[in-house]
């Protein structure tokens, strides 16, 4: 600052009048006393004066220690076009990306484009800026910047990139059904010029297609997968993470489960260990599918935790929002419903921060089903099926709703209703989701007296679980076989299921296995053995808050001769979603600064929420908070 003042011919004493007038302060360094004063001084200055000041500040700023600030001052000192300054801004934009600063990168690139004389170079910089805006979830700005490229989209690569960004914008605006038909022709056109860009575009077309499925406009998912497997790009180079994932899922869709299993394993490994940089649609949109399709609970959890950490460190809010939904499902499987709800709440808070509408109950239907909250679930599933699935074309949302309704009715022992909902997802057989539904179809069909459907579902489950070979897969297979077996085999199979599932983190399936085993024993009049299994199931369901299944277990336990006191679910404190998030993180040991960084709020906002939490819970310390919240903090 003093060097710049000297270059402008100002002495240190020139500051005295401003200090005396209350305009600036000098501690810890000279600065305007209030942002409004700064704004008034800035708006009152002549344009030429401002450019002189920025030029002096750029000259006084060290290129190595503060290149970002120096480049910005240079840009503000320019009138007209200047390629040298534009190139400097582009360099600092890349530096910002290297440290995860996508918002800063977007701002630098927009200004660089504005200063660029060459039309094609300008278009390329606008494209890069639009891409950076998409990564941080700002679709409105991305679209506005992208429109600046229309006069001259440039090379084949630039034209394809523009189409890629338009598809991503359509996706984020809720019109994902259009994305594959935008992306695939553009990918085919650019494959000979830029193979990596073509790969990325096909990956994103596949992500869209797997979300929209039979509602995709212009092509089927099977056609898309087959085109992707025959794209004319160089396949000799080491594949990036999206390439590995794409190859696995396209093989799964076009060639079947058996051919895909080794590639699905490779995709999980790549997501766990490979270099990951978000460049467009979040990779998390498909990252969970491989682990789900393999019944790989540990891989699923580890991948999602890694993607969440990367998204937080890079400020990639759109990607983080997607990951949080997958993390919620992981917590749900583990029976940590409080933690699952916190993930959903944080995702909704991020949606508000990004200027979009929170997804609400339509995106947490599985949790509502496990909790037995029928009225809320019906609202969420109606929205998921009719608006998300019907109007917006997200078939995955409708399938999620069918699965949730299946779980709800199984918990209430309404087997015909459960089978009716399960059939819808079973017939769709979507990668990942289709496999997780198979044990539900077997149970509902067996209990309804539909051996043909039960046998068909069991045959599919037998083939796929045997190929997967994970404890989760083998556990639900053994349990499903027990439902269809004679008395001599059934007990062995139930015990085998219990043993396999004990090696997983899927607490919901463990509890269901104890329940089904106990019901089977009870019907064989082995009441002491039945009570042991049913008591275990009841306690597990009650502890996790699975009200419907807990009641089913309680009634079975009562029929087996043991009276189980009806217990309520977890205590529900009157906390708002953000208060709950702050409370859980604080109870887990995070500082106010760490909480602010994780939730993208200020430390003063954290303090405000904590004060309200303490008052509502009638406590005075974080230690008391940790004791009260209990299990909710264990997964943080």
C-alpha positions as CSV (number, residue, x, y, z in Angstrom):
1,X,0.0,0.0,0.0
2,X,2.8,2.5,0.9
3,X,4.7,1.6,-2.2
4,X,1.6,2.3,-4.3
5,X,1.0,5.6,-2.5
6,X,4.6,6.6,-3.2
7,X,4.2,5.8,-6.9
8,X,1.2,8.1,-6.9
9,X,3.2,10.9,-5.2
10,X,1.4,10.6,-1.8
11,X,3.2,10.9,1.5
12,X,2.4,8.9,4.6
13,X,1.1,12.1,6.2
14,X,-1.7,12.2,3.6
15,X,-3.4,9.5,5.6
16,X,-3.9,11.7,8.6
17,X,-6.9,13.7,7.3
18,X,-8.7,10.5,6.4
19,X,-8.1,9.0,9.9
20,X,-9.2,12.2,11.6
21,X,-12.4,12.3,9.5
22,X,-13.3,8.8,10.5
23,X,-12.9,7.5,6.9
24,X,-10.1,5.0,7.5
25,X,-8.5,3.2,10.4
26,X,-4.8,2.2,10.8
27,X,-5.1,-0.9,13.0
28,X,-4.0,-3.6,12.2
29,X,-3.4,-2.0,8.8
30,X,-4.9,1.0,6.9
31,X,-8.5,0.2,5.8
32,X,-11.8,1.9,5.3
33,X,-13.7,2.0,8.6
34,X,-16.9,0.6,7.0
35,X,-17.7,-1.1,3.7
36,X,-20.3,1.6,2.9
37,X,-17.6,4.2,3.2
38,X,-15.4,2.3,0.8
39,X,-18.3,2.0,-1.6
40,X,-19.0,5.7,-1.5
41,X,-15.4,6.7,-2.1
42,X,-15.1,4.2,-4.9
43,X,-18.2,5.3,-6.7
44,X,-17.3,9.0,-6.3
45,X,-13.9,8.6,-7.9
46,X,-13.3,9.4,-11.5
47,X,-12.7,6.4,-13.8
48,X,-9.2,7.7,-14.7
49,X,-8.3,8.1,-11.0
50,X,-9.4,4.5,-10.3
51,X,-7.3,3.1,-13.1
52,X,-4.2,5.1,-11.9
53,X,-4.7,3.6,-8.4
54,X,-5.1,0.1,-9.7
55,X,-2.0,0.5,-11.9
56,X,0.0,1.7,-8.9
57,X,-1.2,-1.2,-6.7
58,X,-0.4,-3.7,-9.4
59,X,3.1,-2.3,-9.7
60,X,3.6,-2.5,-6.0
61,X,2.2,-6.1,-5.6
62,X,4.7,-8.9,-5.8
63,X,4.1,-11.3,-8.7
64,X,5.2,-14.4,-6.8
65,X,3.6,-13.8,-3.4
66,X,0.3,-12.3,-4.5
67,X,-0.2,-13.1,-8.2
68,X,-4.0,-13.1,-7.9
69,X,-4.3,-9.6,-6.4
70,X,-1.7,-8.3,-8.9
71,X,-3.6,-9.7,-11.9
72,X,-6.9,-8.2,-10.7
73,X,-5.4,-4.8,-10.2
74,X,-3.9,-5.0,-13.7
75,X,-7.3,-5.9,-15.1
76,X,-9.0,-3.0,-13.3
77,X,-6.3,-0.6,-14.7
78,X,-7.1,-1.5,-18.3
79,X,-9.3,0.4,-20.7
80,X,-10.3,-1.5,-23.8
81,X,-8.7,-4.9,-24.7
82,X,-5.4,-6.2,-23.5
83,X,-4.2,-9.8,-24.3
84,X,-1.2,-9.6,-21.9
85,X,-3.4,-8.9,-18.9
86,X,-6.0,-11.4,-20.1
87,X,-3.3,-14.1,-20.3
88,X,-2.2,-13.1,-16.8
89,X,-5.7,-13.5,-15.5
90,X,-6.0,-16.9,-17.1
91,X,-2.8,-18.1,-15.4
92,X,-4.0,-17.1,-12.0
93,X,-7.4,-18.7,-12.8
94,X,-5.5,-22.0,-13.3
95,X,-3.7,-21.4,-10.0
96,X,-7.0,-20.9,-8.3
97,X,-8.3,-24.3,-9.7
98,X,-5.2,-26.0,-8.4
99,X,-6.2,-25.1,-4.8
100,X,-9.9,-25.7,-5.3
101,X,-11.0,-22.1,-5.7
102,X,-13.7,-22.6,-8.5
103,X,-15.5,-19.4,-7.7
104,X,-12.3,-17.3,-7.9
105,X,-11.4,-19.2,-11.1
106,X,-14.7,-18.3,-12.7
107,X,-14.3,-14.6,-11.8
108,X,-10.8,-14.5,-13.2
109,X,-11.8,-16.2,-16.5
110,X,-14.8,-14.0,-17.1
111,X,-12.6,-10.9,-16.7
112,X,-9.9,-12.5,-18.9
113,X,-12.5,-13.1,-21.7
114,X,-13.7,-9.5,-21.5
115,X,-10.2,-8.3,-22.1
116,X,-9.3,-10.7,-24.9
117,X,-8.9,-9.3,-28.4
118,X,-9.0,-12.6,-30.5
119,X,-12.6,-13.8,-30.9
120,X,-11.8,-17.5,-30.7
121,X,-9.6,-17.1,-27.6
122,X,-12.3,-15.0,-26.0
123,X,-14.8,-17.8,-26.7
124,X,-12.6,-20.4,-25.2
125,X,-12.1,-18.4,-22.1
126,X,-15.9,-17.8,-21.7
127,X,-16.4,-21.6,-22.1
128,X,-13.9,-22.2,-19.3
129,X,-15.6,-19.6,-17.1
130,X,-19.0,-21.2,-17.7
131,X,-17.6,-24.5,-16.7
132,X,-16.2,-23.1,-13.5
133,X,-19.6,-21.5,-12.7
134,X,-21.3,-24.9,-13.2
135,X,-18.9,-26.6,-10.8
136,X,-20.0,-24.2,-8.0
137,X,-23.6,-24.7,-9.0
138,X,-24.3,-21.2,-10.5
139,X,-26.4,-22.2,-13.5
140,X,-27.8,-18.8,-14.2
141,X,-24.3,-17.3,-14.5
142,X,-23.0,-20.3,-16.5
143,X,-25.8,-19.8,-19.0
144,X,-25.2,-16.0,-19.3
145,X,-21.4,-16.6,-19.8
146,X,-22.0,-19.4,-22.3
147,X,-24.2,-17.1,-24.4
148,X,-21.2,-14.9,-25.0
149,X,-19.6,-17.6,-27.1
150,X,-22.4,-17.7,-29.7
151,X,-20.8,-15.3,-32.2
152,X,-17.8,-17.5,-32.7
153,X,-17.8,-21.0,-31.0
154,X,-14.4,-21.6,-32.6
155,X,-12.8,-25.1,-33.1
156,X,-14.5,-28.5,-33.1
157,X,-13.4,-28.8,-29.5
158,X,-14.9,-25.4,-28.6
159,X,-18.2,-26.3,-30.3
160,X,-18.4,-29.6,-28.4
161,X,-17.5,-28.0,-25.1
162,X,-20.3,-25.5,-25.6
163,X,-22.8,-28.3,-26.3
164,X,-21.5,-30.1,-23.2
165,X,-22.1,-27.1,-21.0
166,X,-25.6,-26.6,-22.5
167,X,-26.4,-30.2,-21.6
168,X,-25.2,-29.7,-18.1
169,X,-27.3,-26.6,-17.7
170,X,-30.4,-28.5,-19.0
171,X,-29.6,-31.2,-16.4
172,X,-29.4,-28.7,-13.6
173,X,-32.5,-26.9,-14.7
174,X,-34.5,-30.2,-14.4
175,X,-34.5,-31.2,-18.0
176,X,-32.0,-34.1,-17.9
177,X,-34.1,-36.0,-20.4
178,X,-32.6,-33.8,-23.2
179,X,-29.0,-34.1,-22.2
180,X,-28.0,-37.4,-23.9
181,X,-29.4,-36.3,-27.3
182,X,-27.3,-33.1,-27.0
183,X,-24.1,-34.8,-25.8
184,X,-23.8,-38.0,-27.9
185,X,-23.8,-36.4,-31.4
186,X,-21.4,-33.7,-30.2
187,X,-19.1,-36.4,-28.7
188,X,-19.1,-38.4,-31.9
189,X,-18.2,-35.3,-33.9
190,X,-15.3,-34.3,-31.6
191,X,-13.9,-37.8,-30.9
192,X,-11.3,-37.6,-33.7
193,X,-10.1,-34.2,-32.5
194,X,-10.3,-34.5,-28.7
195,X,-10.7,-38.0,-27.4
196,X,-10.8,-37.0,-23.7
197,X,-13.5,-34.4,-24.2
198,X,-15.5,-37.0,-26.1
199,X,-15.1,-39.4,-23.2
200,X,-16.2,-36.8,-20.7
201,X,-19.3,-36.0,-22.7
202,X,-20.3,-39.6,-23.1
203,X,-19.8,-40.1,-19.3
204,X,-22.2,-37.2,-18.7
205,X,-24.7,-38.5,-21.3
206,X,-24.6,-41.9,-19.5
207,X,-25.1,-40.1,-16.1
208,X,-28.2,-38.4,-17.5
209,X,-29.5,-41.6,-19.2
210,X,-29.1,-43.6,-16.0
211,X,-31.2,-41.0,-14.1
212,X,-33.9,-40.7,-16.8
213,X,-33.8,-44.2,-18.2
214,X,-36.9,-44.9,-20.4
215,X,-37.9,-41.3,-20.3
216,X,-34.8,-40.2,-22.1
217,X,-35.6,-38.1,-25.3
218,X,-34.1,-39.2,-28.6
219,X,-32.4,-42.6,-27.6
220,X,-32.7,-45.5,-25.3
221,X,-30.2,-46.2,-22.5
222,X,-29.2,-49.4,-24.2
223,X,-28.5,-47.6,-27.5
224,X,-26.4,-45.0,-25.5
225,X,-24.3,-47.7,-23.8
226,X,-23.6,-49.5,-27.1
227,X,-22.6,-46.3,-28.8
228,X,-20.3,-45.5,-25.9
229,X,-18.6,-48.9,-26.1
230,X,-17.8,-48.3,-29.8
231,X,-16.8,-44.6,-29.8
232,X,-13.7,-44.1,-32.1
233,X,-11.3,-42.7,-29.5
234,X,-7.8,-44.0,-28.5
235,X,-8.2,-46.7,-25.9
236,X,-4.5,-47.3,-25.3
237,X,-3.9,-44.4,-22.8
238,X,-4.3,-44.9,-19.1
239,X,-8.0,-44.3,-18.3
240,X,-9.2,-41.6,-16.0
241,X,-11.8,-42.3,-13.3
242,X,-14.8,-41.3,-15.5
243,X,-13.5,-43.7,-18.2
244,X,-13.3,-46.6,-15.8
245,X,-16.8,-45.9,-14.4
246,X,-18.3,-45.4,-17.9
247,X,-16.8,-48.6,-19.3
248,X,-18.2,-50.6,-16.3
249,X,-21.7,-49.2,-16.5
250,X,-22.0,-49.4,-20.3
251,X,-20.9,-53.0,-20.1
252,X,-23.5,-53.6,-17.4
253,X,-26.3,-52.1,-19.5
254,X,-25.3,-53.5,-22.9
255,X,-23.7,-56.9,-22.1
256,X,-25.2,-57.9,-18.7
257,X,-24.1,-58.3,-15.1
258,X,-21.7,-61.2,-15.5
259,X,-19.5,-59.3,-18.0
260,X,-19.6,-56.2,-15.9
261,X,-18.6,-57.5,-12.4
262,X,-14.8,-57.2,-12.9
263,X,-15.2,-53.8,-14.4
264,X,-17.5,-52.7,-11.6
265,X,-14.9,-53.7,-9.1
266,X,-12.3,-51.7,-11.0
267,X,-14.7,-48.6,-10.9
268,X,-14.9,-48.8,-7.1
269,X,-11.2,-49.0,-6.8
270,X,-10.6,-46.1,-9.2
271,X,-13.0,-43.9,-7.3
272,X,-11.1,-44.8,-4.1
273,X,-7.6,-44.2,-5.3
274,X,-7.6,-42.2,-8.6
275,X,-7.1,-38.5,-9.2
276,X,-10.4,-36.7,-9.1
277,X,-11.1,-33.3,-10.5
278,X,-14.7,-32.1,-11.1
279,X,-15.0,-30.6,-14.6
280,X,-18.7,-30.7,-15.3
281,X,-21.6,-32.9,-14.1
282,X,-20.6,-34.2,-10.6
283,X,-19.0,-37.7,-10.8
284,X,-21.0,-38.5,-7.7
285,X,-24.1,-38.8,-9.9
286,X,-22.9,-42.3,-10.8
287,X,-20.2,-43.0,-8.3
288,X,-22.5,-44.9,-6.0
289,X,-24.0,-47.3,-8.6
290,X,-21.0,-49.7,-8.9
291,X,-20.8,-50.4,-5.2
292,X,-24.6,-50.8,-4.9
293,X,-24.6,-53.2,-7.8
294,X,-21.9,-55.3,-6.1
295,X,-23.5,-55.1,-2.7
296,X,-20.2,-53.5,-1.6
297,X,-21.1,-51.6,1.6
298,X,-17.6,-50.7,2.6
299,X,-16.7,-49.5,-0.9
300,X,-19.8,-47.4,-1.1
301,X,-19.1,-45.7,2.2
302,X,-15.4,-45.1,1.5
303,X,-16.1,-43.7,-2.0
304,X,-18.8,-41.3,-0.7
305,X,-16.6,-40.1,2.2
306,X,-13.8,-39.4,-0.2
307,X,-15.9,-37.6,-2.7
308,X,-17.5,-35.5,0.2
309,X,-14.0,-34.5,1.5
310,X,-12.8,-33.5,-2.0
311,X,-16.0,-31.5,-2.7
312,X,-15.7,-29.6,0.6
313,X,-12.0,-28.9,0.1
314,X,-12.6,-27.6,-3.5
315,X,-15.8,-25.7,-2.7
316,X,-17.7,-27.8,-5.3
317,X,-21.1,-27.2,-3.8
318,X,-23.1,-28.9,-6.6
319,X,-21.0,-32.1,-6.2
320,X,-21.3,-32.0,-2.4
321,X,-25.1,-31.8,-2.6
322,X,-25.2,-34.9,-4.7
323,X,-22.7,-36.8,-2.4
324,X,-24.7,-35.9,0.7
325,X,-27.8,-37.8,-0.6
326,X,-25.6,-40.9,-1.2
327,X,-24.0,-40.5,2.2
328,X,-27.4,-40.3,3.8
329,X,-28.3,-43.7,2.3
330,X,-25.0,-45.1,3.6
331,X,-25.9,-43.9,7.1
332,X,-29.4,-45.3,6.7
333,X,-28.1,-48.8,5.9
334,X,-25.9,-48.6,9.0
335,X,-29.0,-47.8,11.1
336,X,-27.9,-44.3,11.9
337,X,-31.1,-42.5,11.0
338,X,-30.2,-39.3,12.9
339,X,-27.0,-39.0,10.9
340,X,-28.9,-39.8,7.6
341,X,-31.4,-37.0,8.4
342,X,-28.5,-34.6,9.1
343,X,-27.1,-35.4,5.6
344,X,-30.4,-34.7,4.0
345,X,-30.8,-31.4,6.0
346,X,-27.3,-30.2,4.9
347,X,-28.1,-31.0,1.3
348,X,-31.3,-28.9,1.6
349,X,-29.3,-26.1,3.1
350,X,-26.9,-26.2,0.2
351,X,-29.7,-26.1,-2.2
352,X,-30.9,-22.9,-0.6
353,X,-27.3,-21.5,-0.8
354,X,-27.2,-22.3,-4.5
355,X,-30.5,-20.6,-5.1
356,X,-32.5,-23.7,-5.8
357,X,-35.5,-25.2,-4.1
358,X,-34.7,-27.8,-1.3
359,X,-35.6,-31.3,-2.5
360,X,-37.6,-32.0,0.7
361,X,-39.4,-35.4,1.4
362,X,-39.2,-36.6,-2.2
363,X,-35.4,-37.2,-1.8
364,X,-35.6,-38.8,1.6
365,X,-38.4,-41.3,1.0
366,X,-36.3,-44.4,2.1
367,X,-35.6,-42.8,5.5
368,X,-39.3,-42.0,5.9
369,X,-40.2,-45.5,5.0
370,X,-37.8,-47.1,7.5
371,X,-39.1,-44.7,10.2
372,X,-42.7,-45.7,9.4
373,X,-43.8,-42.1,8.8
374,X,-46.5,-43.1,6.4
375,X,-48.2,-39.7,5.9
376,X,-45.0,-37.9,5.2
377,X,-43.8,-40.7,3.0
378,X,-46.9,-40.6,0.8
379,X,-46.4,-36.9,0.2
380,X,-42.8,-37.5,-0.8
381,X,-43.5,-40.5,-3.0
382,X,-46.3,-38.7,-4.7
383,X,-43.9,-35.9,-5.6
384,X,-41.1,-38.3,-6.6
385,X,-43.4,-40.4,-8.9
386,X,-45.6,-37.7,-10.4
387,X,-43.4,-34.5,-10.5
388,X,-39.8,-35.8,-10.5
389,X,-40.5,-39.0,-12.5
390,X,-43.5,-37.9,-14.6
391,X,-43.0,-34.2,-15.3
392,X,-39.2,-33.9,-15.1
393,X,-38.3,-37.4,-16.4
394,X,-36.1,-38.6,-13.5
395,X,-37.1,-42.3,-13.6
396,X,-34.6,-42.9,-10.8
397,X,-36.8,-40.9,-8.4
398,X,-39.9,-43.0,-9.2
399,X,-37.9,-46.2,-8.7
400,X,-36.7,-44.8,-5.3
401,X,-40.3,-44.2,-4.4
402,X,-41.4,-47.7,-5.4
403,X,-38.6,-49.2,-3.2
404,X,-39.5,-46.9,-0.3
405,X,-43.1,-48.0,-0.4
406,X,-42.0,-51.6,-0.6
407,X,-40.0,-51.1,2.6
408,X,-42.9,-49.4,4.3
409,X,-45.4,-52.2,3.5
410,X,-42.9,-54.9,4.5
411,X,-42.4,-53.2,7.8
412,X,-46.2,-53.3,8.4
413,X,-46.4,-56.9,7.1
414,X,-48.7,-55.8,4.3
415,X,-47.2,-58.3,1.8
416,X,-49.5,-57.9,-1.2
417,X,-49.1,-54.2,-1.2
418,X,-45.3,-54.6,-0.8
419,X,-45.2,-56.9,-3.8
420,X,-47.2,-54.6,-5.9
421,X,-44.7,-51.8,-5.4
422,X,-41.7,-54.1,-5.6
423,X,-42.8,-55.4,-9.0
424,X,-42.4,-51.9,-10.5
425,X,-38.8,-51.6,-9.6
426,X,-38.1,-55.3,-10.3
427,X,-39.3,-55.0,-13.9
428,X,-37.1,-51.8,-14.4
429,X,-34.0,-53.7,-13.0
430,X,-31.9,-50.5,-12.9
431,X,-28.2,-51.0,-12.2
432,X,-27.6,-50.9,-8.4
433,X,-31.1,-50.3,-7.3
434,X,-32.5,-53.3,-9.1
435,X,-30.2,-55.6,-7.2
436,X,-30.9,-54.1,-3.8
437,X,-34.7,-54.7,-4.4
438,X,-34.4,-58.4,-5.1
439,X,-34.5,-59.7,-1.5
440,X,-37.6,-57.6,-1.0
441,X,-39.3,-59.1,-4.0
442,X,-38.5,-62.6,-2.7
443,X,-39.9,-61.9,0.8
444,X,-43.0,-60.1,-0.4
445,X,-43.8,-62.8,-3.0
446,X,-43.1,-65.7,-0.7
447,X,-45.3,-64.3,2.0
448,X,-48.1,-63.4,-0.5
449,X,-48.1,-66.9,-1.9
450,X,-46.7,-66.1,-5.3
451,X,-44.0,-68.8,-5.8
452,X,-43.5,-68.0,-9.5
453,X,-42.4,-64.4,-8.8
454,X,-40.4,-65.4,-5.7
455,X,-38.5,-68.1,-7.7
456,X,-37.8,-65.7,-10.6
457,X,-36.4,-63.0,-8.3
458,X,-34.4,-65.6,-6.4
459,X,-32.9,-66.9,-9.6
460,X,-31.7,-63.4,-10.6
461,X,-30.4,-62.9,-7.1
462,X,-28.6,-66.2,-7.0
463,X,-26.8,-65.5,-10.3
464,X,-25.7,-62.0,-9.3
465,X,-25.0,-62.4,-5.6
466,X,-22.8,-65.4,-6.4
467,X,-20.8,-63.4,-9.0
468,X,-20.5,-60.5,-6.5
469,X,-19.4,-62.7,-3.6
470,X,-19.5,-59.9,-1.0
471,X,-20.8,-60.7,2.5
472,X,-23.8,-58.4,2.0
473,X,-24.7,-60.2,-1.3
474,X,-24.2,-63.7,0.2
475,X,-26.1,-62.8,3.3
476,X,-29.3,-61.6,1.5
477,X,-29.0,-64.5,-0.8
478,X,-28.9,-67.0,2.0
479,X,-31.9,-65.3,3.7
480,X,-33.9,-65.3,0.5
481,X,-33.1,-69.0,-0.1
482,X,-34.3,-69.7,3.4
483,X,-37.7,-68.1,2.7
484,X,-38.1,-70.6,-0.1
485,X,-36.5,-73.7,1.5
486,X,-37.9,-76.7,3.3
487,X,-37.5,-76.9,7.1
488,X,-34.3,-79.0,6.9
489,X,-32.5,-76.4,4.9
490,X,-34.0,-73.2,6.1
491,X,-32.4,-73.0,9.5
492,X,-29.0,-73.6,8.1
493,X,-29.6,-70.9,5.6
494,X,-30.8,-68.4,8.1
495,X,-27.8,-68.9,10.3
496,X,-25.6,-68.5,7.2
497,X,-27.3,-65.2,6.5
498,X,-26.8,-64.0,10.0
499,X,-23.1,-64.9,9.8
500,X,-22.5,-63.2,6.5
501,X,-24.3,-60.0,7.3
502,X,-22.5,-59.7,10.6
503,X,-19.4,-59.0,8.5
504,X,-21.1,-55.9,6.9
505,X,-22.1,-52.5,8.1
506,X,-25.7,-53.0,6.9
507,X,-27.5,-53.0,10.2
508,X,-31.0,-52.8,8.6
509,X,-30.4,-56.1,6.8
510,X,-29.0,-57.7,9.9
511,X,-32.1,-56.8,11.9
512,X,-34.4,-58.0,9.1
513,X,-32.6,-61.3,9.0
514,X,-33.1,-61.8,12.8
515,X,-36.8,-60.9,12.4
516,X,-37.4,-63.4,9.5
517,X,-35.5,-66.1,11.3
518,X,-37.4,-65.5,14.5
519,X,-40.7,-65.6,12.6
520,X,-39.8,-68.9,11.0
521,X,-38.8,-70.4,14.4
522,X,-42.0,-69.2,16.0
523,X,-44.1,-70.9,13.3
524,X,-42.2,-74.1,14.1
525,X,-43.2,-73.7,17.7
526,X,-39.6,-73.2,18.8
527,X,-40.6,-70.3,21.0
528,X,-37.5,-70.0,23.2
529,X,-35.2,-69.8,20.1
530,X,-37.7,-67.6,18.3
531,X,-37.7,-65.1,21.3
532,X,-34.0,-64.8,21.1
533,X,-34.0,-63.8,17.4
534,X,-37.1,-61.6,17.7
535,X,-35.8,-59.8,20.8
536,X,-32.6,-59.0,18.9
537,X,-34.5,-57.7,15.9
538,X,-36.9,-55.7,18.1
539,X,-34.0,-54.0,20.0
540,X,-32.1,-53.3,16.8
541,X,-35.1,-51.8,15.0
542,X,-36.1,-49.7,18.1
543,X,-32.6,-48.4,18.6
544,X,-32.3,-47.2,15.0
545,X,-35.8,-45.8,15.0
546,X,-37.4,-48.2,12.4
547,X,-40.9,-47.9,13.9
548,X,-42.7,-50.1,11.4
549,X,-40.3,-53.0,11.6
550,X,-40.0,-52.6,15.4
551,X,-43.8,-52.9,15.8
552,X,-43.8,-56.0,13.6
553,X,-41.1,-57.5,15.7
554,X,-42.9,-56.6,18.9
555,X,-46.1,-58.3,17.8
556,X,-44.2,-61.4,16.8
557,X,-42.4,-61.4,20.1
558,X,-45.7,-61.1,21.9
559,X,-47.1,-64.1,19.9
560,X,-44.0,-66.0,21.0
561,X,-44.8,-65.5,24.6
562,X,-42.7,-62.4,25.6
563,X,-44.1,-59.0,26.3
564,X,-41.9,-56.3,25.0
565,X,-42.6,-52.8,26.3
566,X,-43.4,-50.5,23.4
567,X,-40.7,-48.0,23.2
568,X,-40.6,-44.7,21.4
569,X,-38.1,-43.7,18.7
570,X,-35.2,-41.4,19.4
571,X,-36.0,-38.2,21.3
572,X,-36.9,-35.5,18.8
573,X,-35.5,-32.1,19.9
574,X,-37.2,-29.0,18.5
575,X,-34.2,-28.0,16.4
576,X,-34.2,-26.5,12.9
577,X,-32.3,-28.4,10.2
578,X,-29.3,-26.1,10.4
579,X,-29.3,-26.0,14.2
580,X,-29.2,-29.8,14.1
581,X,-26.3,-29.8,11.7
582,X,-24.3,-27.4,13.9
583,X,-25.2,-29.3,17.1
584,X,-24.0,-32.7,15.6
585,X,-20.7,-31.2,14.4
586,X,-20.1,-29.3,17.7
587,X,-20.9,-32.5,19.7
588,X,-18.4,-34.4,17.5
589,X,-15.6,-32.0,18.5
590,X,-15.5,-29.6,15.5
591,X,-14.6,-26.0,16.3
592,X,-16.8,-23.1,15.3
593,X,-14.4,-22.3,12.5
594,X,-14.4,-25.9,11.2
595,X,-18.2,-25.9,11.4
596,X,-18.4,-22.7,9.5
597,X,-16.2,-24.0,6.7
598,X,-18.1,-27.2,6.4
599,X,-21.5,-25.6,6.2
600,X,-20.4,-22.6,4.3
601,X,-21.7,-20.1,6.9
602,X,-19.9,-17.5,9.1
603,X,-18.5,-18.3,12.6
604,X,-21.0,-15.7,14.0
605,X,-23.8,-17.7,12.5
606,X,-22.4,-20.9,14.1
607,X,-22.3,-19.1,17.5
608,X,-25.9,-17.9,17.0
609,X,-27.2,-21.4,16.2
610,X,-25.2,-23.0,19.1
611,X,-26.7,-20.5,21.6
612,X,-30.2,-21.4,20.4
613,X,-29.4,-25.1,20.7
614,X,-28.1,-24.7,24.2
615,X,-31.3,-22.8,25.2
616,X,-33.6,-25.3,23.6
617,X,-31.8,-28.3,25.1
618,X,-31.3,-26.6,28.5
619,X,-27.6,-27.3,28.5
620,X,-24.5,-25.1,28.9
621,X,-21.6,-27.1,27.4
622,X,-20.5,-29.1,24.3
623,X,-19.8,-32.0,26.6
624,X,-23.5,-32.1,27.6
625,X,-24.4,-31.8,23.9
626,X,-22.3,-34.8,23.0
627,X,-23.9,-36.9,25.7
628,X,-27.4,-35.8,24.6
629,X,-27.0,-36.5,20.9
630,X,-25.2,-39.8,21.3
631,X,-25.2,-41.9,18.2
632,X,-25.8,-38.9,15.9
633,X,-22.2,-37.8,16.3
634,X,-20.5,-41.2,15.9
635,X,-20.4,-41.0,12.2
636,X,-19.2,-37.4,11.9
